[in-house]
Amino acid sequence: MPSPPTSVTTATYTTIPIAAGDVINRSVQNLYTFLSRSRPWPEFIAGASAVDIPTSFSDAAIRVRRNFKYFSVNYVIFISGCAACSLIGTPILLIFACLIFASWLIFLFFREDPMVVLGHQVSDLAVISGLATVSAIVVWYTGILNSLMIGIMMGVLLSVIHGGLRNPEGLFVDEDDAVSTGLISNAERGSS
């Protein structure tokens, strides 16, 4: 007697939309977690012993790459601070820029769950469109773009100078560099 056909059911997983207030709280918590990954500021600033002139352009490029990898959160904080300092002369622009920056961080970059407004789930495209529209309106009406770009470019320039002059020796061992120089083998890397 043949056995009856069995049906295989598979589980489907979906995300459960949560309230906008919970999204904001989680996003702020994720922002604090991101900021807590910054390296100690005395190590970032370093003394005269950690600063020297690179021997070549390629050595400077390697230093910048290694320092940016190691101090990435510190550089983000520094560049954001430079952008904010460029707006100090006009505090209302600084307030608008901080609100826009915080909105992007909270509603897009550090959000984990779908956003629900009035019982409806809001798509990421709608969130990006809304943030871009509000940002464009604020930039257009306040004239903030020139001041903000000057601050960001100064922050990037100072970060590249710091990355090129800060000797990364002794900070860490990059696994890829350690394998390529023969310090460790690929087998050791896979077992750790």
DONULUM-777799 format. One record per residue (C-alpha): residue in one letter; residue number from 1; chain; x, y, z. Coordinates in steps of 0.5 Angstrom, whole numbers, padded with zeros to 4 digits. Example, Ala and Ser with C-alpha at 12.3 -4.5 7.8 and 13.67 -1.06 7.14 Angstrom:
REM DONULUM-777799
   type   seq   mol      px      py      pz
      a     1     A    0025   -0009    0016
      s     2     A    0027   -0002    0014
//
This chain:
REM DONULUM-777799
   type   seq   mol      px      py      pz
      m     1     A    0000    0000    0000
      p     2     A    0003    0007   -0002
      s     3     A    0004    0012    0003
      p     4     A    0001    0018    0003
      p     5     A    0005    0024    0000
      t     6     A    0008    0028    0005
      s     7     A    0009    0036    0005
      v     8     A    0015    0039    0007
      t     9     A    0013    0046    0010
      t    10     A    0019    0051    0011
      a    11     A    0019    0057    0016
      t    12     A    0018    0064    0013
      y    13     A    0021    0069    0018
      t    14     A    0019    0076    0017
      t    15     A    0021    0082    0021
      i    16     A    0016    0085    0026
      p    17     A    0015    0092    0025
      i    18     A    0016    0096    0031
      a    19     A    0014    0103    0034
      a    20     A    0018    0110    0031
      g    21     A    0020    0111    0039
      d    22     A    0023    0104    0039
      v    23     A    0027    0105    0033
      i    24     A    0030    0112    0035
      n    25     A    0032    0109    0042
      r    26     A    0036    0103    0038
      s    27     A    0039    0107    0033
      v    28     A    0042    0112    0039
      q    29     A    0044    0106    0043
      n    30     A    0048    0103    0036
      l    31     A    0051    0110    0035
      y    32     A    0053    0110    0042
      t    33     A    0056    0103    0041
      f    34     A    0060    0106    0035
      l    35     A    0063    0111    0038
      s    36     A    0065    0107    0044
      r    37     A    0070    0103    0039
      s    38     A    0074    0109    0038
      r    39     A    0081    0109    0040
      p    40     A    0084    0112    0046
      w    41     A    0085    0120    0045
      p    42     A    0092    0120    0048
      e    43     A    0094    0114    0043
      f    44     A    0091    0118    0037
      i    45     A    0094    0124    0039
      a    46     A    0101    0121    0041
      g    47     A    0107    0124    0043
      a    48     A    0113    0127    0039
      s    49     A    0116    0120    0039
      a    50     A    0110    0117    0035
      v    51     A    0111    0122    0029
      d    52     A    0116    0123    0024
      i    53     A    0117    0124    0017
      p    54     A    0115    0118    0012
      t    55     A    0121    0116    0007
      s    56     A    0117    0116    0001
      f    57     A    0110    0118   -0002
      s    58     A    0109    0110   -0002
      d    59     A    0111    0110    0006
      a    60     A    0106    0116    0007
      a    61     A    0100    0112    0003
      i    62     A    0101    0106    0007
      r    63     A    0101    0110    0014
      v    64     A    0095    0113    0012
      r    65     A    0092    0107    0010
      r    66     A    0094    0103    0017
      n    67     A    0092    0109    0021
      f    68     A    0085    0110    0018
      k    69     A    0084    0103    0019
      y    70     A    0086    0103    0026
      f    71     A    0083    0110    0028
      s    72     A    0077    0110    0023
      v    73     A    0072    0112    0029
      n    74     A    0077    0117    0031
      y    75     A    0078    0120    0024
      v    76     A    0070    0120    0024
      i    77     A    0069    0124    0030
      f    78     A    0075    0129    0028
      i    79     A    0072    0131    0021
      s    80     A    0065    0131    0024
      g    81     A    0068    0136    0029
      c    82     A    0072    0140    0024
      a    83     A    0065    0141    0020
      a    84     A    0061    0143    0026
      c    85     A    0067    0148    0028
      s    86     A    0066    0151    0021
      l    87     A    0059    0153    0023
      i    88     A    0060    0156    0030
      g    89     A    0060    0163    0027
      t    90     A    0053    0162    0025
      p    91     A    0050    0158    0031
      i    92     A    0043    0157    0027
      l    93     A    0046    0153    0022
      l    94     A    0050    0149    0027
      i    95     A    0043    0147    0030
      f    96     A    0040    0145    0023
      a    97     A    0047    0141    0021
      c    98     A    0047    0137    0027
      l    99     A    0039    0136    0027
      i   100     A    0040    0133    0020
      f   101     A    0046    0129    0021
      a   102     A    0043    0126    0027
      s   103     A    0037    0125    0023
      w   104     A    0041    0121    0018
      l   105     A    0044    0117    0023
      i   106     A    0038    0115    0027
      f   107     A    0033    0114    0022
      l   108     A    0038    0111    0017
      f   109     A    0045    0108    0019
      f   110     A    0044    0106    0026
      r   111     A    0037    0103    0025
      e   112     A    0036    0096    0025
      d   113     A    0028    0095    0025
      p   114     A    0023    0097    0020
      m   115     A    0020    0104    0022
      v   116     A    0012    0104    0023
      v   117     A    0009    0110    0022
      l   118     A    0001    0110    0024
      g   119     A    0001    0103    0023
      h   120     A    0004    0102    0017
      q   121     A    0011    0100    0015
      v   122     A    0016    0105    0012
      s   123     A    0020    0103    0006
      d   124     A    0028    0104    0006
      l   125     A    0027    0108    0000
      a   126     A    0021    0113    0003
      v   127     A    0026    0114    0009
      i   128     A    0032    0116    0004
      s   129     A    0027    0120    0000
      g   130     A    0025    0124    0006
      l   131     A    0031    0125    0009
      a   132     A    0034    0127    0002
      t   133     A    0029    0132    0001
      v   134     A    0029    0135    0008
      s   135     A    0037    0136    0007
      a   136     A    0036    0139    0001
      i   137     A    0031    0144    0003
      v   138     A    0035    0146    0009
      v   139     A    0042    0146    0005
      w   140     A    0038    0151    0000
      y   141     A    0035    0155    0005
      t   142     A    0040    0156    0010
      g   143     A    0046    0157    0005
      i   144     A    0050    0152    0009
      l   145     A    0054    0148    0004
      n   146     A    0060    0152    0003
      s   147     A    0061    0153    0010
      l   148     A    0060    0145    0011
      m   149     A    0064    0143    0006
      i   150     A    0070    0148    0008
      g   151     A    0070    0144    0015
      i   152     A    0069    0137    0012
      m   153     A    0075    0139    0007
      m   154     A    0079    0142    0013
      g   155     A    0078    0135    0017
      v   156     A    0080    0131    0011
      l   157     A    0086    0134    0010
      l   158     A    0088    0135    0017
      s   159     A    0087    0127    0018
      v   160     A    0091    0125    0012
      i   161     A    0097    0130    0015
      h   162     A    0096    0126    0021
      g   163     A    0095    0119    0018
      g   164     A    0102    0121    0014
      l   165     A    0106    0123    0020
      r   166     A    0103    0118    0025
      n   167     A    0108    0112    0025
      p   168     A    0103    0106    0026
      e   169     A    0109    0102    0028
      g   170     A    0107    0098    0035
      l   171     A    0100    0100    0034
      f   172     A    0098    0093    0032
      v   173     A    0099    0087    0027
      d   174     A    0095    0087    0021
      e   175     A    0093    0080    0019
      d   176     A    0094    0081    0011
      d   177     A    0101    0084    0012
      a   178     A    0103    0079    0017
      v   179     A    0101    0074    0012
      s   180     A    0105    0077    0006
      t   181     A    0111    0079    0010
      g   182     A    0112    0072    0013
      l   183     A    0111    0073    0020
      i   184     A    0105    0068    0020
      s   185     A    0103    0063    0015
      n   186     A    0096    0062    0012
      a   187     A    0095    0056    0016
      e   188     A    0096    0059    0023
      r   189     A    0091    0065    0021
      g   190     A    0085    0060    0019
      s   191     A    0086    0057    0026
      s   192     A    0086    0063    0030
//
